[in-house]
Amino acid sequence: PYEAPRFETDGGATYVFVRYPVNDKRERTTVPFLIVIASRSILAIAQEDPPFMDKFMNGSVQFDANQRVDLVLKLLTEVNQLYTHGITEIQRAVNRKKQSINRISEQDIVELTTSEMALNDYMDALVPQTSALMKLMTGRIIEIDATAKELIEDLILSVNQHSELTRSLLKTAADIRSAYTAISTQRLNVVIKRLSALTVLVTIPNVITGFY
C-alpha cells in the first residue's frame, strides 16, 4: 500500500509503479497500481479493481495487446484522467469556501483540511510519476516510436500541470484557514469586550449593595 511511483527493471521485465486517486465516502487518497512489461506479455496488478479497467474490458478503450507500449500509455492516460477529475472536484470545493469565507464554519475547515491531505497525497504521487514517465520516454529500456514519444510528452505536460494546480490549491486552502483564524480571533475579541462591559455593569450595583 505504500509503494511510490517509479520505473525500474529486474529479471528482464520492466516495472512501472504508479498511484491512482480514489474517493470513498470517508476520504480521498491514492492507491498503488503496477504495470509489469515482460518480453511477451503485460501484467497489471492492483489491490482492488481500478475503476478505469472496466473501459478496457468492455471495449470502451480500444487496444491491441501486442502493442505493449501503446497499451501501457493508454493505462497511464486513464490514471491521469482520474487525477484530472479528482483535482477538479477539490478545486470546486475550495472555490466555494473561498467565495463564502465570511460564513465559513468549523465543518468547512474540517472538509478543507481533508482536501489538503488529499492534495498532499496527490503531490507525493504526481512528482515521482513525472520522473517515471521521463525514463520511459528515453526509450533505453523499452523501444518507443515517435508517436509514443509524443504521447508520453503530452502525459508529462499534463502531470506537471496537475502538480502546479495542486500546489496552487494547497496555497489557497492555507490562505483560507489563515483567514478563518483571523476572523475567529476577531469575533472572540468582540465577545470578550462585550463580556467585560457586562461584568462592569453588573459589578457597580454589587459594589453599592455591598457598601450599604
Residue pairs with C-beta under 8 A, 6 or more apart in sequence:
1 31
1 32
1 47
2 32
3 17
3 19
3 32
3 34
4 17
4 19
4 124
4 125
4 128
5 17
5 18
5 19
5 125
5 128
5 129
5 131
5 132
6 15
6 17
6 128
6 131
6 132
7 14
7 15
7 16
7 17
7 131
7 132
7 133
7 135
7 136
7 141
8 14
8 15
8 17
9 15
9 141
12 38
12 39
13 36
13 37
13 38
13 39
14 36
14 37
14 141
14 142
15 34
15 35
15 36
15 37
16 34
16 35
16 36
16 37
16 72
16 76
16 132
16 136
17 32
17 33
17 34
17 132
18 32
18 33
18 34
18 35
18 76
18 79
18 125
18 129
18 132
19 30
19 31
19 32
19 33
19 125
19 129
20 30
20 31
20 33
20 50
20 52
20 79
20 82
20 83
21 28
21 29
21 30
21 82
21 83
21 85
21 86
21 118
21 121
21 122
21 125
22 28
22 29
22 30
22 31
22 51
23 86
23 89
27 114
27 117
27 118
28 86
28 90
28 114
28 115
28 117
28 118
28 121
29 118
29 121
30 121
30 122
30 124
30 125
31 46
31 47
31 48
32 46
32 47
33 44
33 45
33 46
33 50
33 79
34 44
34 45
34 46
35 42
35 43
35 44
35 72
35 75
35 76
36 42
36 43
36 44
36 45
37 68
37 72
37 142
42 65
42 68
42 71
42 72
44 53
44 75
46 53
50 78
51 82
52 75
52 78
52 79
52 81
52 82
54 60
55 61
55 78
56 63
56 74
56 75
61 74
61 78
63 70
63 71
63 74
64 70
64 71
65 71
68 142
69 142
69 143
69 144
69 145
69 148
70 148
72 136
73 148
73 151
73 152
73 155
76 133
76 155
77 151
77 155
80 155
80 158
80 159
80 162
83 122
83 126
83 159
83 162
84 158
84 162
86 118
86 122
87 119
87 122
87 162
87 165
87 166
87 169
90 115
90 118
90 119
90 169
91 165
91 169
93 111
93 112
93 115
94 112
94 115
94 169
94 172
94 173
94 176
97 104
97 108
97 111
97 112
97 176
98 172
98 176
101 176
101 179
101 180
101 183
102 183
104 176
104 180
104 183
109 177
109 180
112 173
112 176
112 177
113 177
115 169
115 173
116 170
116 173
116 174
119 166
119 169
119 170
119 173
120 170
122 162
122 166
123 163
123 166
123 167
123 170
126 159
126 162
126 163
126 166
127 163
129 159
130 156
130 159
130 160
130 163
133 152
133 155
133 156
133 159
134 156
135 141
136 142
136 144
136 152
137 144
137 149
137 152
137 153
137 156
139 149
144 152
